[in-house]
Amino acid sequence: MMAPALSARIAAGLGRISLLLRHHGWQSAASQSLTPTQAQILAALASRPPGALRPSGVAELLALSPPTVSDSVAALERKGLLRRRGDPADRRAGLLELTARGRRAAAAASEWPDYLLAAVDSLPAPMQEHLLAALMAIIRSLQQQGRIPVARMCANCLYFEPDRFPGAAEPHYCRFFEAPFGVRSFRIDCADFEPAAPEAQQANQLVLISSLPEKGDADATNKHPRI
């Protein structure tokens, strides 16, 4: 019997992990008397500066319909987890910001299960780096297909300068933090992200894939902890 294509087997593996995370999300949200959508909205707001998102921005970020976001935001307001403040650019919508209770709930909703982190930590350092780069490449491809919103990844960022120091343990450079960094420090969702031009994003992704290290850069980590 011929085995399914490698791409299908990888997709099946990601699907198994997705089911596990979905179950964890339901349990975590239920423990705080939230729906999974409400928990996602809290986590999304916590990842941005206060008042940075309108309901329409949340809908775009999470790929949700505006009515779904509107209902969830109203419920979160009633629970005292978020509030709206005036938006000079759009008085009808308002900017969303978390309350103190909302920040605590968002922190809990954003936690990854320990068993998943332990599973990743059990992998050798080079395998972790390749996995991170592969996931970023998959996300990039899905973005290009219009399946998911643009992620605030290093390879999509205006501040990212790939392979500035060829052959070094930390070959890339972040112009925002003015510091070099390696694959292990790549971010998928960075609060300081600014989008690069589409052609630069594509070029950055190609450099990232082609420059994957054969050995981990674990010894070089923690030199620049803010990256």
N, C-alpha and C positions, 0 to 999 in steps of 0.2 A: 504494500500500500504506500503510495507516494505521500510524503509529508506535505502539509500546507506550505505555501511560500513563506520565506523568512519574515517578510513584512507582516503577513497575517499572524504568525506566531508571536511577533513582538507586540502587535496590536492586541492580541488576546491576553498577553501578560499585563499590558497596561490596563486592560479592561478589568482584570481580576483585582488589581490594586485600586482602581476607581471604585469598584463595588465596596471594598473595605473602607475607603475613605468616606464614601457616601453614608455607610452605616455609622461610622464614627461621627460624622457631621450631624446626623439625626439625633444620636444619643447626646452629644455635647449640647446641641441647641435645646433639646427637650429638658435637659437638666437645669436650664436657665429660663424655662417657660418661653422659649423662642421657637419660631419656625426656622428651618434651614436658610430660607431666603432672608429672614430678618438678621440671622447671625452673619450671613455673607455681607449684608449692607453695613453692619457695624464694623466688620473687619475691613471693608473697603474704605470707610470713612477714617478709620484709625490709621490707615496707610498713607493718608494725605494730610497736608496741613489743615488746621481747623478752618472750616468755611470754604474749602477749596472746591467742593462739589455741589452742584444742584441735583435735584432728582433726575433730570435728563442725563447728567454726567454719570450718575450711578447706574442708570439703565444701560448706557453704552458700555461702561466698564465691565459690568457683570453679564452683558448680553441678555438682559431681561426686558420684558415689555414695559412701557411707561405705566400702564394701569397697575401692573403687579408691584412696581416700585412705589407708586403712589399709595396703594393700600398698605404696604409694609411700613413705609415711612410714617403714615398716620398712626399705625399700631405702635410703632416705636416711640412716637411722640407721647401717646397716651400712657405708655409705660415709664415715661420720664428718662428715656435712654438717649434721646437726641432732641434738638430744637432747631428751629429755623431762625435765621436772622436776615435782615433786609439786604437785598442785592440791588444796588443802583442800576445795574444793567438789565435786570428783569425782576420787577417788583412782584409779579404774579407767582414766580417760582420760589424765590428765597434760597439762601445758602444753608446747607446742612452742617451742623456741628454736634459732636458728642457731648453729653453731660458727663459729670464725674462718674456717675453710675454706668453710663454708656461706655466710657473708656475701660472700666473694669470688665464689663461684659464682653467688649471687643477683644481684650487681651485673652480672655478665656476662650473665645470663639476662634482665635487665631492660632492656638496651640496645636502643634502636630502631635499625633499619638506617639508615646514613647517607643512602642514596639516597632513603628515604622522607622524612626530615627535610629534605633538600635540595629535594624536590618541594614540600613545604608552604611552606618558606621562600621559594620562588620566586613565591608568590602575593602580590598586593598586601595591605597590612595590613588594609584593610576586609574583603577576601574571607576572610582568615584568621579574623577575628573572627566573621563570619557563619557560617563553617564550624564553628567551635568551638561557637557557640550552637546551630546546627542539630543537631550531633552530641549535645549535651547534651539537646536536646528529644527526639531519637529514643530515647536511652537512657532518659529519663524515661517515655516512652510504653511501652517494652518492660518497664520495671519495673512499671507499672500493670497490664500484661497478665500479670504473673507469669512472664515469659519469662527474666528475668535478675535476679540479686540487686540490692538497692538499692545504688546507687553513692554514694560519699562525695563528692558534688558540692556546690559552693557553693549551688546552688538548693535542695538538700535539707537544708541545714544550719541548725541553731538559731542560729548566730552571724551568719548572713547577713542584712543589712538592705538590701533593694533600693532603688535610686533615692533614697538619702538626700540626695544633692546633685544635684537635677535640672539638666540642662544642662551639668554639669561634665564634664571629660575622664575623671574617675574618679568616677562618680556613685554607686557602691555602697559599702557599708561592712561591714567584718568586725569584729564585736564581740570576737572572740578576740584578734586582733592589734591592735585599736583603730586601724585605718588604712583610708582609702578605697582603692578600686581600680576598674579598668575591666575591660571584657570580656576583654582580652588576658591578664589575670591570673587568670581563672577556672580552678579546678582540677576535674578529674573524679574524682580520688582523693586526698583530703586526710587526712593523719595526725591532724589535730586536729578531725576531723568529729564533730559530735553531731547526731543526727537531729531535725529540726523536726517539728511535727505535720503530718499528711497535708494538711490544708487550707492550711497555710502553705507547704508545698512546692509545691502547685499554684499558689497565688497568686504565689510567687516566680518560677516558670517563666513565667507569663504576663507578668510585669513584664520579665523578661529578654528575651523575644522582642520585646515592644513597644518596648523602649528601645535596640535595636541601633543603633549609631552609623552615620551615613552616611559619616563620615570616620574613619580609624583613630585610635586614641589612642596611637600609637607614641611620640609625644613625651612622654606621661605615664608610660610604662613605666619600671621600675627606680627609681621614687621610693620604693616600698615593696617591696623585693625579697623579703621573707619571705612576701608574700601569694601 
